[in-house]
Amino acid sequence: MQMLIVSLLMLLLSTPNLLVAKQLPFCSNANTITHMPEGTYKTNLLQLAKNLITNVNQTQLHSANGTAGAAGPDTVYGAVLCRGDSSVESCATRLQRVLDTASINGTSGDDSGYFQNQKNVTLYDHDFQALLSFSDKDFISSFSNAPECTVSAYLNPPPDADRAQFSQLFSELMEKIAAAVVSRRPVSYLTGRGWFDLKSQTVYALAQCTDGMPPENCRSCLDGIIDEGKKMVGGGLTGGAVLGMRCSLWYQTDVKFFAGDPEVSLHMPTPSKFWIWVVIGSFSLMVSISWLLVHIWIKRERKREQARFELRLLSMAVQNVINLWRIEEGNSGFSLYDFSQIKEATQNFSRENKLGQGGFGAVYKGLLPGGLEVAVKRLSACSVQGLLEFKNEIQLIAKLQHKNLVKLLGCCIEGEHEKMLVYEYLQNRSLDVFIFDFVKGAQLTWSKRLRIIDGIAQGILYLHNHSRVCVVHRDLKASNILLDSDMTPKISDFGMARIFGSNMIESNTTRIVGTHGYISPEYAFDGVCSIKSDVFSFGVLVLEIISGKRTAGFYPYDGKLCNLISYAWQLWRSGQGHELVCCRIGNNHKVIQRCIQVALLCVQERADDRPSIDQVVTMLNSEEMTLPKPNQPAYFYVRSSGSDDSSCNNSISITLAR
């Protein structure tokens, strides 16, 4: 079949298949055979086609040829061929589909003239990977490649100046592939690639001869179709195929259209050493990161295992404390609650019942049977520090009973994870809710503030002097002072409290607990804890109650910014102490001055200079007593006013290892 004009096909090669057509391709002459008349020739042709397809399946080859019918005008010569990179199963399927799609079996058409005498039939697959050819002339023994079909597509054709080099590359590549095909017979096909440097493009190619074809005939056939391919490349075509019954070739730019890896390479660029080093560096980095992640994971697992071990030990210690408490203090009103009771009382720990979130667990409001309102502190399941506090509070509860201390009603333990403390519920929540809020703070008149200050002092006095053991709270702050319906202050949260022996004056500790702004300097810097540590915290708390200002804020004085302690000190020293007060004081100027002076005595730098809590109570309640002058307080800090007044809530309890 004669070569078709190049411009008949303008298909883009957008898939790994070389060319795609929706109907039988124009290379086929099946469209001119609208009807092949019934007769011996047609019967022989169809039988031969069936036999050749069966032969492909049986021999596991990609080609077959043969004849059908006795010698004479009804003898049919036929051959089938599939591209070598396809599987044998796919080859047989394609051949059968091409045969079924053809109009040889049609039942309508003109039975006369040209059509009736047409006996040459060539059929191609839709993407030119399979073909069948039949004729009444012997084209098999002569190793003729007729009929040949040339298909092509324009794919960014190179400029005229580059075509010569592209043609040279194509010639060299196809020559190398053809030589390899011939030398490797009986292998039917070979694939290759070449590098077109001017365009930084790769040209892929495949050449094929039929199975069992003698090497000299294969080479001669390939030389012929390579010449056709050179003409296509010279015309600016960067993709195409020359298809024949004995040999074929395909080529395409930048699209690897065949299966498998190319077996022949030509002028391919070698990988840059830069990229080799990038790959090595990336691999090394990945190994290092992986090792680091594994190391971190192992370290975390060890810490978790250590934490689990500590939790188990603490859980045992808590249980021992409860057992001892039952024996020694069984009649003091401390109760052990069932988990189901607490769950029902708090409505299954609902969000509506949540009062707040502490450092080691959430606090919920509950209503027990009989109408008793309680506050339930539910410790986090895996908090070692929370479990320490839990144990600490249970150890202290039987020994601490005072109107200015929050009453711990009992506890609840369920399994290894659920541990809860049950307190009396105080309607007005904590002191910080009032003194740091402009609207609610208006409810606290000076007399109420003075009563709150005195109540806190009485509670501390009980802890230090009148309880059966001396207890240092270590975390006195506004949020740990709760208020009942009569605004009576009650000190809460004894999880960080420390018991002092009868002969102990101070204690050194490697674990600093408390809240920034309230911790005494000797405790914060040297780990020295004593009853004077609570006195310092009380002094800070008194200044906050009087001023309504937070200890961590900065306040303007004489063109500079001072923290609360420094601000109060300078106002008192200049005789302007009344300016510190945030509420109406009426005629209570002397009482105000006395309170401020007592607070400044409590926050002095040296612990020995501070009064004891019993002295503080006396000074607050004795108007005739002459007070000593305080020295410059601890944490005296003044800075230039380069920014606006600032204040931050720094009431979070801390635990620091020294």
Rosetta blueprint (number, residue, H / E / L):
1 M L
2 Q L
3 M L
4 L L
5 I L
6 V H
7 S H
8 L H
9 L L
10 M L
11 L L
12 L L
13 L L
14 S L
15 T L
16 P L
17 N L
18 L L
19 L L
20 V L
21 A L
22 K L
23 Q L
24 L L
25 P L
26 F L
27 C L
28 S L
29 N L
30 A H
31 N H
32 T H
33 I L
34 T L
35 H L
36 M L
37 P L
38 E L
39 G L
40 T H
41 Y H
42 K H
43 T H
44 N H
45 L H
46 L H
47 Q H
48 L H
49 A H
50 K H
51 N H
52 L H
53 I H
54 T H
55 N H
56 V H
57 N H
58 Q H
59 T H
60 Q L
61 L L
62 H L
63 S E
64 A E
65 N E
66 G E
67 T E
68 A E
69 G L
70 A L
71 A L
72 G L
73 P L
74 D L
75 T L
76 V E
77 Y E
78 G E
79 A E
80 V E
81 L E
82 C E
83 R L
84 G L
85 D L
86 S L
87 S L
88 V H
89 E H
90 S H
91 C H
92 A H
93 T H
94 R H
95 L H
96 Q H
97 R H
98 V H
99 L H
100 D H
101 T H
102 A L
103 S H
104 I H
105 N H
106 G L
107 T L
108 S L
109 G L
110 D L
111 D L
112 S L
113 G H
114 Y H
115 F H
116 Q H
117 N H
118 Q L
119 K L
120 N L
121 V E
122 T E
123 L E
124 Y E
125 D L
126 H L
127 D L
128 F L
129 Q L
130 A E
131 L E
132 L E
133 S E
134 F E
135 S E
136 D L
137 K L
138 D L
139 F L
140 I L
141 S L
142 S L
143 F L
144 S L
145 N L
146 A L
147 P L
148 E L
149 C E
150 T E
151 V E
152 S E
153 A E
154 Y L
155 L L
156 N L
157 P L
158 P L
159 P L
160 D H
161 A H
162 D H
163 R H
164 A H
165 Q H
166 F H
167 S H
168 Q H
169 L H
170 F H
171 S H
172 E H
173 L H
174 M H
175 E H
176 K H
177 I H
178 A H
179 A H
180 A H
181 V H
182 V H
183 S H
184 R L
185 R L
186 P L
187 V L
188 S L
189 Y E
190 L E
191 T E
192 G E
193 R E
194 G E
195 W E
196 F E
197 D L
198 L L
199 K L
200 S L
201 Q E
202 T E
203 V E
204 Y E
205 A E
206 L E
207 A E
208 Q E
209 C E
210 T L
211 D L
212 G L
213 M L
214 P L
215 P H
216 E H
217 N H
218 C H
219 R H
220 S H
221 C H
222 L H
223 D H
224 G H
225 I H
226 I H
227 D H
228 E H
229 G H
230 K H
231 K H
232 M H
233 V H
234 G H
235 G L
236 G L
237 L L
238 T L
239 G E
240 G E
241 A E
242 V E
243 L E
244 G L
245 M L
246 R L
247 C E
248 S E
249 L E
250 W E
251 Y E
252 Q E
253 T E
254 D L
255 V L
256 K L
257 F L
258 F L
259 A L
260 G L
261 D L
262 P L
263 E L
264 V E
265 S E
266 L E
267 H L
268 M L
269 P L
270 T L
271 P L
272 S L
273 K H
274 F H
275 W H
276 I H
277 W H
278 V H
279 V H
280 I H
281 G H
282 S H
283 F H
284 S H
285 L H
286 M H
287 V H
288 S H
289 I H
290 S H
291 W H
292 L H
293 L H
294 V H
295 H H
296 I H
297 W H
298 I H
299 K H
300 R H
301 E H
302 R H
303 K H
304 R H
305 E H
306 Q H
307 A H
308 R H
309 F H
310 E H
311 L H
312 R H
313 L H
314 L H
315 S H
316 M H
317 A H
318 V H
319 Q H
320 N H
321 V H
322 I H
323 N H
324 L H
325 W H
326 R H
327 I H
328 E H
329 E L
330 G L
331 N L
332 S L
333 G L
334 F L
335 S E
336 L E
337 Y L
338 D L
339 F H
340 S H
341 Q H
342 I H
343 K H
344 E H
345 A H
346 T L
347 Q L
348 N L
349 F L
350 S L
351 R H
352 E H
353 N H
354 K E
355 L E
356 G E
357 Q E
358 G E
359 G L
360 F L
361 G E
362 A E
363 V E
364 Y E
365 K E
366 G E
367 L E
368 L L
369 P L
370 G L
371 G L
372 L L
373 E E
374 V E
375 A E
376 V E
377 K E
378 R E
379 L E
380 S L
381 A L
382 C L
383 S L
384 V H
385 Q H
386 G H
387 L H
388 L H
389 E H
390 F H
391 K H
392 N H
393 E H
394 I H
395 Q H
396 L H
397 I H
398 A L
399 K L
400 L L
401 Q L
402 H L
403 K L
404 N L
405 L E
406 V L
407 K L
408 L E
409 L E
410 G E
411 C E
412 C E
413 I E
414 E E
415 G L
416 E L
417 H L
418 E E
419 K E
420 M E
421 L E
422 V E
423 Y E
424 E E
425 Y L
426 L L
427 Q L
428 N L
429 R L
430 S E
431 L L
432 D H
433 V H
434 F H
435 I H
436 F L
437 D L
438 F H
439 V H
440 K H
441 G H
442 A L
443 Q L
444 L L
445 T L
446 W H
447 S H
448 K H
449 R H
450 L H
451 R H
452 I H
453 I H
454 D H
455 G H
456 I H
457 A H
458 Q H
459 G H
460 I H
461 L H
462 Y H
463 L H
464 H H
465 N H
466 H H
467 S L
468 R L
469 V L
470 C E
471 V E
472 V E
473 H L
474 R L
475 D L
476 L L
477 K L
478 A H
479 S H
480 N H
481 I E
482 L E
483 L E
484 D L
485 S L
486 D L
487 M L
488 T L
489 P E
490 K E
491 I E
492 S L
493 D L
494 F L
495 G L
496 M L
497 A L
498 R E
499 I E
500 F E
501 G L
502 S L
503 N L
504 M L
505 I L
506 E E
507 S E
508 N E
509 T L
510 T L
511 R E
512 I E
513 V E
514 G E
515 T E
516 H L
517 G L
518 Y L
519 I L
520 S L
521 P H
522 E H
523 Y H
524 A H
525 F H
526 D H
527 G L
528 V E
529 C E
530 S E
531 I H
532 K H
533 S H
534 D H
535 V H
536 F H
537 S H
538 F H
539 G H
540 V H
541 L H
542 V H
543 L H
544 E H
545 I H
546 I H
547 S H
548 G L
549 K L
550 R L
551 T L
552 A L
553 G L
554 F E
555 Y E
556 P E
557 Y E
558 D L
559 G L
560 K E
561 L E
562 C E
563 N E
564 L H
565 I H
566 S H
567 Y H
568 A H
569 W H
570 Q H
571 L H
572 W H
573 R H
574 S L
575 G L
576 Q L
577 G H
578 H H
579 E H
580 L H
581 V L
582 C L
583 C L
584 R L
585 I L
586 G L
587 N L
588 N L
589 H H
590 K H
591 V H
592 I H
593 Q H
594 R H
595 C H
596 I H
597 Q H
598 V H
599 A H
600 L H
601 L H
602 C H
603 V L
604 Q E
605 E L
606 R L
607 A H
608 D H
609 D H
610 R L
611 P L
612 S L
613 I H
614 D H
615 Q H
616 V H
617 V H
618 T H
619 M H
620 L H
621 N H
622 S L
623 E L
624 E L
625 M L
626 T L
627 L L
628 P L
629 K L
630 P L
631 N L
632 Q L
633 P E
634 A L
635 Y L
636 F L
637 Y L
638 V E
639 R E
640 S E
641 S L
642 G L
643 S L
644 D L
645 D L
646 S E
647 S L
648 C L
649 N L
650 N L
651 S L
652 I L
653 S E
654 I E
655 T E
656 L E
657 A E
658 R L
